[in-house]
Amino acid sequence: MGIAEKLALGLGAKLDGNVFDTQKEDKNKKEEKQIILAKDKHRLVFSFEKRNGKPVTVIGKFQVEDEKRKEILKLLKTKLACGGSIKDESIEIQGDLKDKIRIILVDNGWKFKN
């Protein structure tokens, strides 16, 4: 069977369609819809951890947009003169600063679990 006959029968690669049709989708990655709550609806919780012998205060769970979470982190870092980062929906602050953090966030309208 020659090349012309194979092409006439439809054998071979399909040349129509998009080049990116064969890309694999990441099956493990799930679309999570983030629930966004108002400040007064939050009930924030503190947890205290020691990492490499150093204290870390974890505040969470902030159910707000990423930009708002970054603003809160920046506010805390500048007011407290300490380092910090965002992990998932929580904010981690270096040091045992629970009381000071509570005062700053309550002044900005956030509520805590008792």
N, CA, C and O atoms as a GROMACS GRO file, in nm:
protein
  456
    1MET      N    1   0.085  -0.116   0.000
    1MET     CA    2   0.000   0.000   0.000
    1MET      C    3   0.090   0.123   0.000
    1MET      O    4   0.181   0.135   0.082
    2GLY      N    5   0.065   0.212  -0.091
    2GLY     CA    6   0.146   0.332  -0.104
    2GLY      C    7   0.097   0.445  -0.015
    2GLY      O    8  -0.006   0.434   0.052
    3ILE      N    9   0.172   0.552  -0.016
    3ILE     CA   10   0.139   0.669   0.067
    3ILE      C   11   0.007   0.730   0.024
    3ILE      O   12  -0.074   0.769   0.108
    4ALA      N   13  -0.016   0.738  -0.105
    4ALA     CA   14  -0.140   0.797  -0.154
    4ALA      C   15  -0.262   0.716  -0.108
    4ALA      O   16  -0.366   0.773  -0.074
    5GLU      N   17  -0.248   0.584  -0.108
    5GLU     CA   18  -0.360   0.500  -0.065
    5GLU      C   19  -0.386   0.515   0.085
    5GLU      O   20  -0.502   0.516   0.126
    6LYS      N   21  -0.278   0.526   0.168
    6LYS     CA   22  -0.294   0.544   0.313
    6LYS      C   23  -0.364   0.676   0.344
    6LYS      O   24  -0.451   0.683   0.431
    7LEU      N   25  -0.324   0.781   0.271
    7LEU     CA   26  -0.387   0.911   0.294
    7LEU      C   27  -0.533   0.910   0.251
    7LEU      O   28  -0.616   0.975   0.314
    8ALA      N   29  -0.563   0.837   0.147
    8ALA     CA   30  -0.701   0.829   0.099
    8ALA      C   31  -0.789   0.754   0.199
    8ALA      O   32  -0.907   0.784   0.212
    9LEU      N   33  -0.732   0.656   0.270
    9LEU     CA   34  -0.808   0.578   0.368
    9LEU      C   35  -0.818   0.650   0.503
    9LEU      O   36  -0.894   0.606   0.590
   10GLY      N   37  -0.743   0.758   0.522
   10GLY     CA   38  -0.750   0.833   0.647
   10GLY      C   39  -0.648   0.785   0.750
   10GLY      O   40  -0.658   0.822   0.867
   11LEU      N   41  -0.552   0.706   0.708
   11LEU     CA   42  -0.450   0.661   0.802
   11LEU      C   43  -0.345   0.771   0.818
   11LEU      O   44  -0.318   0.847   0.725
   12GLY      N   45  -0.286   0.778   0.935
   12GLY     CA   46  -0.182   0.878   0.958
   12GLY      C   47  -0.228   0.982   1.059
   12GLY      O   48  -0.335   0.970   1.119
   13ALA      N   49  -0.147   1.083   1.076
   13ALA     CA   50  -0.175   1.188   1.175
   13ALA      C   51  -0.280   1.284   1.124
   13ALA      O   52  -0.287   1.314   1.005
   14LYS      N   53  -0.361   1.330   1.215
   14LYS     CA   54  -0.458   1.433   1.180
   14LYS      C   55  -0.387   1.567   1.188
   14LYS      O   56  -0.319   1.597   1.286
   15LEU      N   57  -0.404   1.647   1.087
   15LEU     CA   58  -0.334   1.774   1.082
   15LEU      C   59  -0.424   1.892   1.116
   15LEU      O   60  -0.379   2.006   1.120
   16ASP      N   61  -0.550   1.864   1.142
   16ASP     CA   62  -0.639   1.975   1.176
   16ASP      C   63  -0.645   1.990   1.329
   16ASP      O   64  -0.604   1.900   1.402
   17GLY      N   65  -0.695   2.101   1.375
   17GLY     CA   66  -0.706   2.125   1.518
   17GLY      C   67  -0.593   2.211   1.570
   17GLY      O   68  -0.508   2.258   1.494
   18ASN      N   69  -0.593   2.232   1.698
   18ASN     CA   70  -0.496   2.319   1.765
   18ASN      C   71  -0.372   2.239   1.803
   18ASN      O   72  -0.381   2.120   1.831
   19VAL      N   73  -0.258   2.304   1.804
   19VAL     CA   74  -0.132   2.240   1.840
   19VAL      C   75  -0.135   2.196   1.986
   19VAL      O   76  -0.072   2.098   2.023
   20PHE      N   77  -0.208   2.271   2.070
   20PHE     CA   78  -0.207   2.248   2.213
   20PHE      C   79  -0.318   2.153   2.259
   20PHE      O   80  -0.347   2.146   2.379
   21ASP      N   81  -0.380   2.080   2.167
   21ASP     CA   82  -0.488   1.990   2.203
   21ASP      C   83  -0.441   1.875   2.292
   21ASP      O   84  -0.521   1.818   2.366
   22THR      N   85  -0.314   1.840   2.286
   22THR     CA   86  -0.266   1.724   2.359
   22THR      C   87  -0.208   1.758   2.495
   22THR      O   88  -0.154   1.669   2.561
   23GLN      N   89  -0.216   1.884   2.539
   23GLN     CA   90  -0.163   1.918   2.671
   23GLN      C   91  -0.244   1.849   2.779
   23GLN      O   92  -0.367   1.840   2.772
   24LYS      N   93  -0.173   1.799   2.880
   24LYS     CA   94  -0.239   1.731   2.990
   24LYS      C   95  -0.282   1.834   3.094
   24LYS      O   96  -0.208   1.928   3.125
   25GLU      N   97  -0.399   1.814   3.147
   25GLU     CA   98  -0.448   1.900   3.254
   25GLU      C   99  -0.397   1.844   3.386
   25GLU      O  100  -0.386   1.722   3.403
   26ASP      N  101  -0.367   1.931   3.478
   26ASP     CA  102  -0.323   1.888   3.610
   26ASP      C  103  -0.446   1.841   3.688
   26ASP      O  104  -0.527   1.922   3.732
   27LYS      N  105  -0.457   1.711   3.704
   27LYS     CA  106  -0.576   1.654   3.767
   27LYS      C  107  -0.576   1.677   3.918
   27LYS      O  108  -0.682   1.682   3.980
   28ASN      N  109  -0.457   1.691   3.978
   28ASN     CA  110  -0.449   1.709   4.122
   28ASN      C  111  -0.486   1.851   4.164
   28ASN      O  112  -0.526   1.873   4.278
   29LYS      N  113  -0.472   1.945   4.074
   29LYS     CA  114  -0.501   2.085   4.106
   29LYS      C  115  -0.652   2.107   4.101
   29LYS      O  116  -0.715   2.086   3.997
   30LYS      N  117  -0.707   2.148   4.212
   30LYS     CA  118  -0.851   2.168   4.219
   30LYS      C  119  -0.879   2.316   4.229
   30LYS      O  120  -0.806   2.391   4.293
   31GLU      N  121  -0.986   2.357   4.166
   31GLU     CA  122  -1.030   2.496   4.176
   31GLU      C  123  -1.104   2.511   4.308
   31GLU      O  124  -1.211   2.455   4.327
   32GLU      N  125  -1.045   2.588   4.398
   32GLU     CA  126  -1.110   2.613   4.525
   32GLU      C  127  -1.167   2.754   4.523
   32GLU      O  128  -1.098   2.850   4.492
   33LYS      N  129  -1.292   2.762   4.556
   33LYS     CA  130  -1.353   2.893   4.565
   33LYS      C  131  -1.327   2.948   4.704
   33LYS      O  132  -1.364   2.886   4.804
   34GLN      N  133  -1.264   3.062   4.708
   34GLN     CA  134  -1.229   3.122   4.836
   34GLN      C  135  -1.350   3.198   4.890
   34GLN      O  136  -1.408   3.283   4.821
   35ILE      N  137  -1.386   3.166   5.012
   35ILE     CA  138  -1.497   3.235   5.077
   35ILE      C  139  -1.442   3.363   5.138
   35ILE      O  140  -1.348   3.359   5.217
   36ILE      N  141  -1.502   3.475   5.102
   36ILE     CA  142  -1.455   3.604   5.151
   36ILE      C  143  -1.556   3.656   5.253
   36ILE      O  144  -1.675   3.669   5.224
   37LEU      N  145  -1.506   3.684   5.373
   37LEU     CA  146  -1.590   3.734   5.481
   37LEU      C  147  -1.554   3.877   5.515
   37LEU      O  148  -1.443   3.923   5.489
   38ALA      N  149  -1.650   3.948   5.574
   38ALA     CA  150  -1.624   4.084   5.622
   38ALA      C  151  -1.542   4.078   5.751
   38ALA      O  152  -1.537   3.974   5.816
   39LYS      N  153  -1.479   4.190   5.787
   39LYS     CA  154  -1.395   4.195   5.907
   39LYS      C  155  -1.470   4.150   6.031
   39LYS      O  156  -1.418   4.073   6.112
   40ASP      N  157  -1.593   4.199   6.047
   40ASP     CA  158  -1.667   4.169   6.170
   40ASP      C  159  -1.720   4.025   6.174
   40ASP      O  160  -1.766   3.981   6.279
   41LYS      N  161  -1.714   3.952   6.064
   41LYS     CA  162  -1.759   3.813   6.060
   41LYS      C  163  -1.646   3.716   6.093
   41LYS      O  164  -1.672   3.599   6.122
   42HIS      N  165  -1.523   3.762   6.089
   42HIS     CA  166  -1.409   3.676   6.119
   42HIS      C  167  -1.402   3.647   6.269
   42HIS      O  168  -1.441   3.729   6.352
   43ARG      N  169  -1.352   3.530   6.301
   43ARG     CA  170  -1.318   3.495   6.438
   43ARG      C  171  -1.175   3.441   6.433
   43ARG      O  172  -1.153   3.321   6.417
   44LEU      N  173  -1.080   3.533   6.446
   44LEU     CA  174  -0.939   3.497   6.433
   44LEU      C  175  -0.890   3.423   6.557
   44LEU      O  176  -0.940   3.444   6.667
   45VAL      N  177  -0.793   3.335   6.537
   45VAL     CA  178  -0.738   3.254   6.644
   45VAL      C  179  -0.586   3.266   6.641
   45VAL      O  180  -0.525   3.270   6.534
   46PHE      N  181  -0.525   3.271   6.759
   46PHE     CA  182  -0.380   3.272   6.771
   46PHE      C  183  -0.331   3.131   6.798
   46PHE      O  184  -0.397   3.052   6.866
   47SER      N  185  -0.214   3.100   6.745
   47SER     CA  186  -0.143   2.980   6.788
   47SER      C  187   0.005   3.017   6.798
   47SER      O  188   0.055   3.100   6.722
   48PHE      N  189   0.072   2.954   6.892
   48PHE     CA  190   0.212   2.985   6.919
   48PHE      C  191   0.295   2.861   6.888
   48PHE      O  192   0.263   2.751   6.932
   49GLU      N  193   0.401   2.880   6.811
   49GLU     CA  194   0.489   2.769   6.775
   49GLU      C  195   0.634   2.810   6.797
   49GLU      O  196   0.667   2.928   6.799
   50LYS      N  197   0.718   2.709   6.813
   50LYS     CA  198   0.862   2.734   6.818
   50LYS      C  199   0.923   2.664   6.699
   50LYS      O  200   0.904   2.544   6.679
   51ARG      N  201   0.997   2.739   6.620
   51ARG     CA  202   1.065   2.683   6.504
   51ARG      C  203   1.213   2.714   6.514
   51ARG      O  204   1.253   2.831   6.520
   52ASN      N  205   1.292   2.611   6.517
   52ASN     CA  206   1.437   2.624   6.535
   52ASN      C  207   1.469   2.703   6.661
   52ASN      O  208   1.564   2.781   6.663
   53GLY      N  209   1.390   2.683   6.766
   53GLY     CA  210   1.413   2.750   6.893
   53GLY      C  211   1.365   2.893   6.898
   53GLY      O  212   1.385   2.962   6.998
   54LYS      N  213   1.301   2.940   6.792
   54LYS     CA  214   1.255   3.079   6.788
   54LYS      C  215   1.102   3.082   6.789
   54LYS      O  216   1.038   2.998   6.726
   55PRO      N  217   1.044   3.179   6.861
   55PRO     CA  218   0.898   3.185   6.870
   55PRO      C  219   0.833   3.241   6.743
   55PRO      O  220   0.886   3.332   6.680
   56VAL      N  221   0.719   3.184   6.707
   56VAL     CA  222   0.641   3.230   6.591
   56VAL      C  223   0.495   3.237   6.634
   56VAL      O  224   0.441   3.141   6.689
   57THR      N  225   0.430   3.350   6.608
   57THR     CA  226   0.288   3.366   6.636
   57THR      C  227   0.212   3.351   6.504
   57THR      O  228   0.239   3.423   6.408
   58VAL      N  229   0.117   3.258   6.501
   58VAL     CA  230   0.038   3.234   6.381
   58VAL      C  231  -0.103   3.287   6.406
   58VAL      O  232  -0.167   3.252   6.506
   59ILE      N  233  -0.151   3.372   6.315
   59ILE     CA  234  -0.284   3.430   6.325
   59ILE      C  235  -0.365   3.381   6.207
   59ILE      O  236  -0.318   3.386   6.093
   60GLY      N  237  -0.483   3.335   6.231
   60GLY     CA  238  -0.562   3.291   6.117
   60GLY      C  239  -0.700   3.253   6.162
   60GLY      O  240  -0.731   3.247   6.281
   61LYS      N  241  -0.772   3.231   6.074
   61LYS     CA  242  -0.773   3.210   5.932
   61LYS      C  243  -0.835   3.333   5.868
   61LYS      O  244  -0.953   3.362   5.891
   62PHE      N  245  -0.757   3.406   5.789
   62PHE     CA  246  -0.805   3.526   5.721
   62PHE      C  247  -0.872   3.485   5.591
   62PHE      O  248  -0.804   3.441   5.498
   63GLN      N  249  -1.002   3.500   5.583
   63GLN     CA  250  -1.076   3.464   5.462
   63GLN      C  251  -1.105   3.592   5.383
   63GLN      O  252  -1.220   3.636   5.371
   64VAL      N  253  -0.998   3.649   5.330
   64VAL     CA  254  -1.006   3.772   5.251
   64VAL      C  255  -0.923   3.753   5.125
   64VAL      O  256  -0.857   3.651   5.108
   65GLU      N  257  -0.926   3.852   5.036
   65GLU     CA  258  -0.846   3.845   4.914
   65GLU      C  259  -0.698   3.849   4.950
   65GLU      O  260  -0.660   3.894   5.059
   66ASP      N  261  -0.614   3.802   4.859
   66ASP     CA  262  -0.470   3.799   4.882
   66ASP      C  263  -0.414   3.939   4.904
   66ASP      O  264  -0.325   3.958   4.988
   67GLU      N  265  -0.465   4.037   4.832
   67GLU     CA  266  -0.415   4.174   4.846
   67GLU      C  267  -0.444   4.228   4.986
   67GLU      O  268  -0.359   4.294   5.046
   68LYS      N  269  -0.561   4.200   5.038
   68LYS     CA  270  -0.598   4.245   5.173
   68LYS      C  271  -0.510   4.177   5.277
   68LYS      O  272  -0.468   4.240   5.374
   69ARG      N  273  -0.482   4.048   5.257
   69ARG     CA  274  -0.395   3.975   5.349
   69ARG      C  275  -0.255   4.034   5.349
   69ARG      O  276  -0.191   4.043   5.454
   70LYS      N  277  -0.207   4.076   5.231
   70LYS     CA  278  -0.075   4.139   5.222
   70LYS      C  279  -0.074   4.274   5.293
   70LYS      O  280   0.026   4.310   5.356
   71GLU      N  281  -0.184   4.349   5.283
   71GLU     CA  282  -0.193   4.478   5.352
   71GLU      C  283  -0.188   4.459   5.504
   71GLU      O  284  -0.123   4.536   5.574
   72ILE      N  285  -0.257   4.357   5.554
   72ILE     CA  286  -0.258   4.330   5.698
   72ILE      C  287  -0.118   4.292   5.744
   72ILE      O  288  -0.072   4.339   5.848
   73LEU      N  289  -0.050   4.207   5.667
   73LEU     CA  290   0.086   4.167   5.702
   73LEU      C  291   0.179   4.288   5.704
   73LEU      O  292   0.260   4.301   5.796
   74LYS      N  293   0.168   4.374   5.606
   74LYS     CA  294   0.253   4.493   5.600
   74LYS      C  295   0.227   4.584   5.720
   74LYS      O  296   0.321   4.638   5.778
   75LEU      N  297   0.100   4.601   5.757
   75LEU     CA  298   0.064   4.682   5.873
   75LEU      C  299   0.128   4.627   5.999
   75LEU      O  300   0.188   4.702   6.077
   76LEU      N  301   0.116   4.496   6.020
   76LEU     CA  302   0.172   4.434   6.140
   76LEU      C  303   0.324   4.443   6.143
   76LEU      O  304   0.383   4.471   6.247
   77LYS      N  305   0.387   4.419   6.029
   77LYS     CA  306   0.533   4.422   6.025
   77LYS      C  307   0.587   4.562   6.052
   77LYS      O  308   0.690   4.576   6.118
   78THR      N  309   0.519   4.666   6.003
   78THR     CA  310   0.568   4.802   6.026
   78THR      C  311   0.539   4.848   6.169
   78THR      O  312   0.624   4.913   6.230
   79LYS      N  313   0.422   4.814   6.223
   79LYS     CA  314   0.388   4.856   6.359
   79LYS      C  315   0.472   4.784   6.464
   79LYS      O  316   0.508   4.842   6.566
   80LEU      N  317   0.503   4.657   6.439
   80LEU     CA  318   0.572   4.576   6.538
   80LEU      C  319   0.722   4.564   6.513
   80LEU      O  320   0.795   4.511   6.597
   81ALA      N  321   0.769   4.614   6.401
   81ALA     CA  322   0.912   4.606   6.364
   81ALA      C  323   0.963   4.463   6.374
   81ALA      O  324   1.061   4.435   6.442
   82CYS      N  325   0.894   4.373   6.304
   82CYS     CA  326   0.935   4.233   6.305
   82CYS      C  327   0.912   4.174   6.167
   82CYS      O  328   0.856   4.239   6.078
   83GLY      N  329   0.956   4.052   6.149
   83GLY     CA  330   0.938   3.983   6.021
   83GLY      C  331   0.809   3.903   6.022
   83GLY      O  332   0.752   3.875   6.128
   84GLY      N  333   0.764   3.866   5.906
   84GLY     CA  334   0.643   3.786   5.897
   84GLY      C  335   0.622   3.735   5.756
   84GLY      O  336   0.687   3.780   5.661
   85SER      N  337   0.529   3.642   5.742
   85SER     CA  338   0.498   3.588   5.610
   85SER      C  339   0.354   3.538   5.608
   85SER      O  340   0.287   3.529   5.711
   86ILE      N  341   0.308   3.507   5.487
   86ILE     CA  342   0.173   3.454   5.467
   86ILE      C  343   0.186   3.307   5.428
   86ILE      O  344   0.258   3.273   5.334
   87LYS      N  345   0.117   3.222   5.501
   87LYS     CA  346   0.112   3.079   5.469
   87LYS      C  347  -0.035   3.040   5.458
   87LYS      O  348  -0.110   3.050   5.555
   88ASP      N  349  -0.075   2.995   5.342
   88ASP     CA  350  -0.214   2.959   5.314
   88ASP      C  351  -0.306   3.075   5.350
   88ASP      O  352  -0.298   3.181   5.288
   89GLU      N  353  -0.393   3.057   5.448
   89GLU     CA  354  -0.485   3.165   5.487
   89GLU      C  355  -0.444   3.226   5.621
   89GLU      O  356  -0.523   3.300   5.681
   90SER      N  357  -0.324   3.196   5.668
   90SER     CA  358  -0.276   3.246   5.796
   90SER      C  359  -0.161   3.343   5.777
   90SER      O  360  -0.096   3.345   5.673
   91ILE      N  361  -0.136   3.423   5.880
   91ILE     CA  362  -0.022   3.514   5.882
   91ILE      C  363   0.069   3.470   5.995
   91ILE      O  364   0.024   3.447   6.107
   92GLU      N  365   0.199   3.458   5.965
   92GLU     CA  366   0.297   3.419   6.065
   92GLU      C  367   0.384   3.539   6.097
   92GLU      O  368   0.439   3.603   6.007
   93ILE      N  369   0.397   3.570   6.226
   93ILE     CA  370   0.478   3.682   6.272
   93ILE      C  371   0.588   3.627   6.360
   93ILE      O  372   0.564   3.542   6.446
   94GLN      N  373   0.710   3.675   6.340
   94GLN     CA  374   0.824   3.630   6.419
   94GLN      C  375   0.817   3.692   6.557
   94GLN      O  376   0.808   3.814   6.571
   95GLY      N  377   0.822   3.607   6.658
   95GLY     CA  378   0.820   3.655   6.796
   95GLY      C  379   0.689   3.623   6.864
   95GLY      O  380   0.590   3.588   6.800
   96ASP      N  381   0.689   3.636   6.997
   96ASP     CA  382   0.570   3.613   7.078
   96ASP      C  383   0.503   3.748   7.102
   96ASP      O  384   0.526   3.811   7.205
   97LEU      N  385   0.422   3.792   7.008
   97LEU     CA  386   0.364   3.927   7.010
   97LEU      C  387   0.211   3.923   7.011
   97LEU      O  388   0.146   4.012   6.956
   98LYS      N  389   0.155   3.822   7.074
   98LYS     CA  390   0.010   3.801   7.071
   98LYS      C  391  -0.067   3.924   7.120
   98LYS      O  392  -0.162   3.967   7.054
   99ASP      N  393  -0.028   3.980   7.233
   99ASP     CA  394  -0.103   4.092   7.291
   99ASP      C  395  -0.098   4.216   7.202
   99ASP      O  396  -0.200   4.282   7.182
  100LYS      N  397   0.018   4.246   7.149
  100LYS     CA  398   0.033   4.364   7.063
  100LYS      C  399  -0.044   4.346   6.932
  100LYS      O  400  -0.106   4.440   6.882
  101ILE      N  401  -0.039   4.226   6.877
  101ILE     CA  402  -0.111   4.198   6.752
  101ILE      C  403  -0.261   4.212   6.774
  101ILE      O  404  -0.331   4.270   6.691
  102ARG      N  405  -0.310   4.161   6.885
  102ARG     CA  406  -0.453   4.170   6.916
  102ARG      C  407  -0.497   4.316   6.923
  102ARG      O  408  -0.602   4.351   6.869
  103ILE      N  409  -0.419   4.402   6.989
  103ILE     CA  410  -0.453   4.544   7.001
  103ILE      C  411  -0.459   4.610   6.864
  103ILE      O  412  -0.554   4.682   6.834
  104ILE      N  413  -0.360   4.585   6.780
  104ILE     CA  414  -0.354   4.648   6.647
  104ILE      C  415  -0.472   4.603   6.561
  104ILE      O  416  -0.537   4.686   6.497
  105LEU      N  417  -0.501   4.473   6.560
  105LEU     CA  418  -0.608   4.422   6.474
  105LEU      C  419  -0.747   4.460   6.525
  105LEU      O  420  -0.837   4.485   6.445
  106VAL      N  421  -0.767   4.465   6.657
  106VAL     CA  422  -0.896   4.508   6.711
  106VAL      C  423  -0.920   4.655   6.677
  106VAL      O  424  -1.033   4.693   6.646
  107ASP      N  425  -0.816   4.737   6.682
  107ASP     CA  426  -0.828   4.878   6.644
  107ASP      C  427  -0.868   4.893   6.497
  107ASP      O  428  -0.930   4.992   6.459
  108ASN      N  429  -0.833   4.794   6.414
  108ASN     CA  430  -0.867   4.798   6.272
  108ASN      C  431  -0.997   4.725   6.240
  108ASN      O  432  -1.031   4.708   6.123
  109GLY      N  433  -1.070   4.680   6.342
  109GLY     CA  434  -1.202   4.622   6.319
  109GLY      C  435  -1.210   4.471   6.312
  109GLY      O  436  -1.316   4.417   6.281
  110TRP      N  437  -1.102   4.400   6.340
  110TRP     CA  438  -1.103   4.254   6.336
  110TRP      C  439  -1.150   4.200   6.470
  110TRP      O  440  -1.132   4.265   6.573
  111LYS      N  441  -1.211   4.081   6.470
  111LYS     CA  442  -1.260   4.020   6.593
  111LYS      C  443  -1.189   3.887   6.615
  111LYS      O  444  -1.147   3.820   6.520
  112PHE      N  445  -1.177   3.850   6.743
  112PHE     CA  446  -1.107   3.728   6.781
  112PHE      C  447  -1.198   3.634   6.857
  112PHE      O  448  -1.296   3.676   6.919
  113LYS      N  449  -1.164   3.508   6.851
  113LYS     CA  450  -1.234   3.408   6.930
  113LYS      C  451  -1.184   3.423   7.074
  113LYS      O  452  -1.066   3.449   7.095
  114ASN      N  453  -1.271   3.407   7.170
  114ASN     CA  454  -1.228   3.422   7.310
  114ASN      C  455  -1.166   3.297   7.363
  114ASN      O  456  -1.125   3.292   7.479
   0.00000   0.00000   0.00000
